[in-house]
Amino acid sequence: MINYTEKIPNNVDLGRDRVLQRALEHWQPAYMSWWYDMGPNESHNYDVYLRTAVSVEPDGWAQFDYVKMPEYRWGIFLQPRDEKRQVNFGIHKGQPAWQEVPGEYRSILRRIIVTQGDTEPASVEQQKMLGMSCPSLYDLRNIFQVNVEEGRHLWAMVYLLHRYFGRDGREEAEALLARRSGDTDNPRILGAFNEPTPDWLAFYMFTFFTDRDGKFQLCALAESGFDPLSRTCRFMLTEEAHHMFVGETGVSRIIQRTCEVMKENNVEDPSDVRALGVIDLQTIQRYLSFHYSVTLDLYGSDVSSNAANYFTSGLKGRFRETKLDDDHVLSEAEYPVSEVTGDKIVTKKVPALTALNERLRDDYIDEIADGVGRWQRIIDNVGISFRLTLPHKGFHREIGNFTGHFISPEGEVLTEEAWRKHEFQWLPSAKDYAYVQSLMSGRVTEPGKFANWIAPPVRGINNQPLDFEYVRFN
């Protein structure tokens, strides 16, 4: 018998809910089996300096200590309930927020939760081998923190499935542990979560681009009229911020180190830069273009009746819905959407209700552009004349209006032949991946030491020094 208050920190009164306890007693061993099978490779006996959430209070959601990852306390936390909260958009606007699942929305709400839940274990699976090539103990600790929190986010979604969806929910929770990233027979639901994450540059790009998609999806779900989902997502967002921090600062540190080496040795040609054991800026650009374009597909079709139904039903809102200045019903509003007509990309207005995916994608693009601008300043400050750019939103897309078209990073409509000629100027080639991985053939585990291809961070975790022993190998 598991002592749930001790084993699973929570604020959902788990100790009193016998039905939920029984469901989790069945699921928890399967989860641990999944973790041992698909979690970080050869890491089960390490003592890792991790933060653990033990409550939603400011002093409780980030307790730091050494812990072995299989003993991590994956908790279940919802933001405290606001008794006066209402449904803030759609046809139920102004009604009290739902504390139980509305019967007519049961299946689509379950699908929303399952799709979000499926991304959490997927990214752990994608990152399984990266600990074996870490550039420092600081970075190893950070990827392990991301991994255990993705695990906790899976627990958060599984709690909702078990608590509110009965047998269907239990079956879905089991299926979340059965799928595998990249598996040909039983892959993860969303395409980006079946892509390999073969090296640390890919990991940092993933946590910058794809975890930021997670942030925007969670923000939209945090507006939900189904209050337990809203409260769950609001707490998850506090942890998601760290994942994006890991990504943005990781790429920043790679750029900084490359620029330092370029300046010190007065080289610019990519082959000369590579000869010095750092990642050339052109390769960083190609990784950026790949991860950005793959992540844009996660928002779905530009015009979507599903998105319209989610909004109209009050299940999934827009980014910062309550701060937007409109009627929150959108029956008359329009929104611009791009499509390919002949050899041109044209913009047309469509009903805003059907363009909610595109609106969320545009909100995301604005925030991504700010982050890329911060990376650019590192290059500018060193005095190197290289520009990082975001490709056109139609570049390398496989979902939505640009599917089947060949769009250059500048937004030109090309023939397939013309696009293929330039493909590996724009996207990473097998040689690029091989080079980047060659830099990561071993791992750096001496406290305070960093691989040659990445600069140290500005500061340590939780005010610890950079030479702190973030991971102890036992």
N, C-alpha and C positions, 0 to 999 in steps of 0.2 A: 504494500500500500504506500503510495507516494504522499508525503506531507506537502500538500500543494502550496501552502503559504511559504514554506522554506524552499522548495524545489523550483517553484514557478512564481516569482514575485508578481503580484497582480493587484488591480483595484477593481475587479469585477466579482468579488465575493465568491471566488472559486471554491473555497472550502465548504460552502453551503449547498452548492448545486451538484447533487449526486448524479444526475443524468449527464451533465457536462463532464464531471470527473471521470465517469466510466468511459465516455467517448475518448477523452484525452489519455486515459490509461491504456487504451487500445492503440492510439495513434503515436504516443510518445516513443515506445520502443521502435516502431517503424521509422520514425524520424531519426533516432539515434543510429539505426542501421544505415539509413541514407547518409548521415553525416560521416560515419566511419568509412563508407564506400566512396562518397563523392566530395567530401569536405577537403580542406587543404592537405596535400600529400605529406605523409610521414610526420605529421605535426601533433599527434595526439598526446604526447608526453611533454610537450614544451610548456614552460611557464611563461605566459604572455601578459604583459602589462596592459590590461584592457579596462575600459569603462563599462560598467553594468548599470542598467536602469533598475532601481529598486522602488521608485515611486515617480509620480509626475511632478512633484514639487521641484523647484529650482535646485535644491541641495540633494535631491534624491535620484535624478535621472542620469547622473554621470559620476558614479562611484568608481574610483581607480584602484586597482590592486592586481597582483599576479593571479592568474587563473589558468588552469588547463582547459583548452577549448571544449572538450567533450563534457566538462563539468560547468560550463557557462550557464548561468541562470537565465534561460530564455523566458522573459516575462511577458505578461499580457496587460497592456495599459491602454486606457482610453482617457482622453482629456475629460476633466470633470463635466458633468451634465449641466447645461443651462436650462432650467425648468421653463423659461419663457421662449426658448428658441422656436422659430417657425420655419416652414418651407419657404425659401426666399425667391423662388423662380418657378416658371411653368404654370400649369393649370391649377396646381394646388397652392399657389402662392398665398401666404397669409394664414394657412392652416397650421396647427401645432405640428412640429417635427415628429416623424413617426418613431416610436420606440420598438415597434414590432414590424415585421415585413408586411407591406400591403399585399394582399393575396393576388391582385391582378398584375403585380410587378415582380412576383416571386422569381420567375425563370430568368428575366433579364437582369435582375439585381444579382442573382447567383452567378450569372455569366460575367458580370463586371468584376465581382470579387475574385472569381477563379482566374480571370485573365491577369488581374493585378498580382494575385498570389503566385501565379506561375512564373513571373519574372524573378521572384526573390531567390528560390533555389537554383534557377537557371544560371544566374551570374556567379554563384558559388562554384557551380560545375565548370563554367567557362574559365575560372581563375584557379582551378585545382592545383596546377603544377607550378604556378608562378613563384611560390615560396622557395623553390629549389634554385632560383636564379636572382634572389633579391639583391639590390644594390647597397643595402645597409640594414642594420637591426631596426632603425627608425621606420624604414619603408616596410620591412617585414611585419612589424607590429601594426602598421596602418592597414595593410591588406587583410590581416587577420581580424582587425576591428571591423572592417567592412564586411568580411565574411560572416562573423557572428551576428552582426546587426541585420544582414539580409536574412539570416536564419530566424531572427526575432520577428522580422516583418512577415515571414511565412507564418510563424505562430499567430501573429495578429490576424491574418486573413483566415487561418484555419479556425481560430476561436469563433469568428463570425459564422463560418460555415457550420460548425458544430452546434453553436448556441441557437442559431436562428433558422436552420434549414433541414433539421431532422436527418432522415436516412440519406436523402439526396446529398446533403452537406457532408455527411460522413464519407460517402463514396467519392465525392469530389476531392475531399481532403486526402484520401488515399491515392487518388490519381495524381495529385500534385507531387507525390513522392515517387511515382512510377515513371513519369516522363523523364527524359534525359536530353540535355542540350546537345544538338547536333546529331541525335540518333535518327537513323533513317526510318525506323519502324514506329517510334513513339517520341517524336521531337517535342520541344517546347512550343507553346502556342504562337509566339511572335517571332518573326524572322531574325531580328537582331540578336535574339537570345539563343540562336543556334549557330552564330558565327564564332569561330575560335578566338580566344584572347591569347595569342602565342608569346607575347613578350611584354615587358613593363611599359614601353611606350604605348602599346595597344591598351594596356590596363588603365593607364592614366587618361588616355583619350576616352575610353569607355566610361570611366567614372566622371569625367567632365561632361561628355555629350549625353550618354545614355542614362546615367543616374539623374541628369538634369531633366530628361524626359520624365523619369520617375517622379521628380519633384512636381512637374506641371500636371501630371496625371493625378497625383495625390492631392494637389491643390484643388483640382476640379472635383474630385471625390469628397474632399473636405467640405464642399458646399452642399453635399447631398442632403435631401430631406429625410433620408433614413439615418437617424441620429447616431446609432452605434457605429456605422461606417464613417460618418463625418468625424466623430470623436477619435476613432482609431487612426484615421489618416492624419489628423492634426498632430497627434503625438509622434507618428512615424516621421513627419517632416523635420522634427528637431534632430533626428539621427541622420536623415538624408543629407543635411547640410554638411556634415563631416565628410561624407563620401565625395561630394562635389569639391570640397576643399582639397582632399587628397588628389583628385584629378587635376584641378587647376594648378595647384602648387607643384605637382609632379612634372607636368609639362613645362611650367615656368622654369623649374630647376634644370631640366634638360636643355632648354633654349639658352639659359644663362651660361651653362657650362660650355655649350657649343660656341657661343659668342666669345667667351673668354679665350678659348683655345684659338679661334679664328684670329682674334686681335693679337694675341701673344705671338703667333707664328706668321701673321700677315698673309693668311691664305683665304681664298673664297671659293675656289673650285671644289665641288662636292667630293671628288676623288681625293683631293689633297686633305680635305677636312676628315674624311673617313680614315685616311692613313694615320691620323693622329688619335684615332680611337674614340671619336665622339660621333654623334648622329647629325648629319648635315641638315641644314634648314629645309632643303628641297624635299627630303624624305619626311621630315616632320609635317610639311604642307600636305604631302600625299596621304599620310595617315589621317590628318585633320579632315581632308576632303572625304575620305572613306567613311570615317565614323560619323561625321555630320550627315552625310547622305543616307546612310543606313538608319540612323536615328530618326530622320524626318519621316521615314516610312512608318514608324511606330504610331504616328498620329492617325493613320488610316486614310481613307479616301477623302479627297477635298470636299466632295459633296456626299453627304451620308444621311440616309433616312434613320439609321440606327442612332446616330448622334442626336438628331432632332427628337427622336422618341425619348432618349435618356433625359434630355433637357426638359421637354414638355411634361414628362412624368415627374420631374423634380428629383431625379436620381443622380444626375451628374451635371454640375454647373460649369460656368466658365471660370477662367483664372481670375481670382479676386472678385467673384460675382457681386458680393454685397457692396463693393466700392464703385461699381460701374453705374454710370448715370443714364439709365434708360428704364423701360417699363418691366424688364426681366421676364417678358413673355415672348417678345420678338415676332409677333404675328405679322407685323407690317415691315419690319426692318430688312435691309439688304446688306450683303458683304461681298467684297471683290474676290474673285477666284481666277487663277490663271489656267489656261489650257493651250494645247498646240492646235493651230489651224493652218493647214498647209505647211509652209516652212517658217512660220512665225509663231511666237508665243503671244497670245492676246489675253487681256484681262476683261472679265465680264462680271456683272453683278448678279448674284443669285439670292434667294431668300436666306437671311442670316441663320434661320433655324437649321437649314441643311448644311451650312458652312461652318459649323462649330468646331469640327476637327481642324479646319484650315485656320480659324481664328486662334485656336490654342497653339498651333504650329507657328503662327506669326508672333505670338507673344514669346514663345520659346526662342525663336530666331533673334528677337531683339535682345534677349538676355545673353544668348550665346555670343552675339556680336560684341557686346561689352567685354566679355571674358577674353575673346580673341584680341580685342584692343589692348587689354592689359598685357598679353603676351607680346604684342607688337612693340609696346613701350620698352620692354627689355632690350629688344633688338635695336631700337632707335637710340636708346641711352648709351649703347656701346658704340654707336656710330656706324653700323653696318646697313648698307642700302638693300635690304631684302624686305619684301612685304608678305605677310601672311594674309590670306584672303579666304573668305567663305565662298564656296562655289554657288552658282545660281540654284535656287531651290528645286529646279527640275533636273539637276545633274544626278545621274546614276540612281534614278528612282525606279522602284518596282511595284509601288502601290499608288493608286490615284491617277490623276489626269495625265501624268507624264510617263506612265507605264508604256513600254514598247517604243518610246522615242529616245533619240540619242541627242542629249543636250550637252553642250560644252560648259565648262565652269563659268564662262562669260555669258551664257544664256543663248547661244546660237543653236538652232536646230540643224543637226548634221545627218548625213547618211551614216548607216552602220559602218561602212567601210572607212569613212573619214574619222569616225569616233575611235574605231579600233586602232588606227594608226597612232593615235595620241594616248591611248588608254593608260599606258604605264608612265607617261609624263604626269598624268593626273591622279592615278591611284597606285598604291604600293604593288610592286612586282615581287615575284618569288625571290629575286636577287635582293630586293630591299629587305624583305622579311629575314632572309638568310643572314644578311649583314647585321641587322639589329640584334638578331638572336645570337650571333657570334660574339657580340659584346657581353652577353649574359650567360656565358658558358659555365660559370661558377657562381657562388654567392659570397657576398661580403658579410662576415658575421663578427668582426672585431668591433667592439663598442667605439663609436666616434669616427669610424672609417666609412668612406663612401666610394662607390665605384667611380672610375675615371670619367664616365659619360654623364654624370649627374652632379649638380652642385649640392652642398649641404642645405638643409632648410634654414630659415632665419632663426627659428626657435624650436625647442623640443615640445613634447606632448605634456600637458598638465604641468607646465613650468619646470620640467625636468631638463637637465643639461643634454647636449647632443650626444655626449659619450655615455649616457645612461644605458644600462643593460635592459633594453626594452623586451628582449626575448631571451630566456634561459633555456639552453638545450640540455635535456636530462637523459 
